[in-house]
Amino acid sequence: MSIALLLLALAALVALGLGVSARSGHEMGLQQWTVAGRGLGTLFVFLLLAGEIYTTFTFLGAAGYAYGFGAPCYYIVAYGTLAYVISYFILPPVWTYAREHNLVSQPDFFAHKYKSKPLGIFVALVGIVALIPYLVLQFVGLGVIVEAASYGSIHKTASVLIGAVVVVLYVITSGVRGTAWTAVVKDVMILSVAAFLGFYLPIHYYGSITHMFEAVDKARPGFLAFAASGQSVSWFVSTVLLTALGFFMWPQAMGACYTARNADVFRKNAIVLPLYQLVMLFIIFVGFTAFLQVPGLKGGATNSALLKIVVASFPPAVVGIVGAAGVLTALVPGSLIIMSAATLCARNVVAPLWPQISDETTVLLAKILVPVIALIGAFFAIAGNSTIVALLLMGYSFVTQLFPALVSSLLPNSPVTKWGAFAGIAAGVATVVYLSLAHQTMGTLFPALPEMVRDLNVGIVALIVNLIALGIVSALTARRSGVALRDEHGQA
């Protein structure tokens, strides 16, 4: 067994060991399994939220996006930073409300706030549809990382199946606590690897980071600047805004928020996490370095830019360490995604239709669903179904449609009704589905508009439709019923 393969195996065993041991001293009831009894402090919540940043998509995709597209890759750094600013204001009241009413999932919040079980079921279904392709992405990335870092000795099919088994075991055993403990090792490794590669590779090949940029600009003038049309500044700004609004709308992100000990945890994290986001630049530097050193990658092959330059530049021991860090970037987010999807199915789809179900039965059902969901994700990752790619592109736009209804529910005298919230989310999601499947853009929809408007992210259209439907339906239903959404004190 090579040293690289040994390190990959060690990473999987460490993840499994930490995940399983995390349940020690805790009875895994519904509250403990899903939200760790709301007892995690600033560090663990920080690591859970940071786990949403460094996934296999980032590990492979950020370098690949820099390699393939140049300047547009900077949106990856910007949207997370803006999202944390937003979190400073919205996460504390969300957490407070969830604690007061013992909510353990994202749909719980919507169903309780709007006094509507059907709305909760609908939000759960939207979340599940968005989560499955996101899970597939983690497994696909895991297969690419292990196959490359093991020099081809482990096929992607075997690595996906092994990874799925590891995640299933510690999610069933320890729930979100297992993910939190594994996230500690994962973040230490990925930060170290990212910083090392981001500094070393540009200096090794070009003498400095500055000279790396100069070499890329000389080889391909304009590559490091935004285009005049297409992925222009207008596209950049609208994409950053849309993804920032949707950042904490993922079910697993809100679930991670529920684990906090108090609301101040989010304010502290919002101050620090934007700095943490800067580490993403190091991965982007690797992509730009690889642009000239491993030329010729096209299409989806650009996602292997980081691994190819690592294999070309370092001995097997270093490749194994980088691969081990990559393995953890798949297992940690993957475990959160699987647990969130299982909880949504059991707690927010089955339970409302089965009023007599107990918390113990709900947890048991969620645990039974964990391997089912993992197998679905593994199957599509191995099969490489193209439909999943289309769904993945819709995923972020799907969850962003929840933002208007969530923010509206936090207003002290919200004019939004449950029917308005339902209509807004449904209209936004339907618009995303149509535009994505029809491959429409602002430019094809409105060719006579100025270039700046044509380059806007098409998700803007879905959000506008969402807001219009939310406003009109809320006004009509509030007028008919004579009441708007009431707050907890009974005030209209």
Buried (B, 14 or more C-beta within 10 A) or exposed (E): EBBBBBBBBEBBEBBBBBBBBBBEEBEBBBBBBBBBBBBBEBBBBBBBBBBBBBBBBBBBBBBBBBBBBBBBBBBBBBBBBBBBEBBBEBBBEBBEBBBEEEBBBBBBBBBBBBEBBEBBBBBBBBBBBBBBBBBBBBBBBBBBBBBBBBBEBBBBEBBBBBBBBBBBBBBBBBBBBBBBBBBBBBBEBBBEBBBBBBBBBBBEBBEEBEEBBBBBBEEEEEBBEBBEEBBBBBBBBBBBBBBBBBBBBBBBBBBBBBBBBBBEBBBBBBEEBBEBBEBBBBBBBBBBBBBBBBEEBEEEEBBBBBBBBBBEBBEBEBBBBBBBBBBBBBBBBBBBBBBBBBBBBBBBBBBBEEEEBEBEBBBEBBBEBBBBBBEBBBBBBBEEBEEBBBBBEBBBBBBBBBBBBBBBBBEEEBBBBBBBBBBBBBBBBBBBBEBBEEEBBBBEEEEEEEEBBBBBBBBBBBBEBBBBBBBBBBBBBBEEEEEBBEBEEEEE
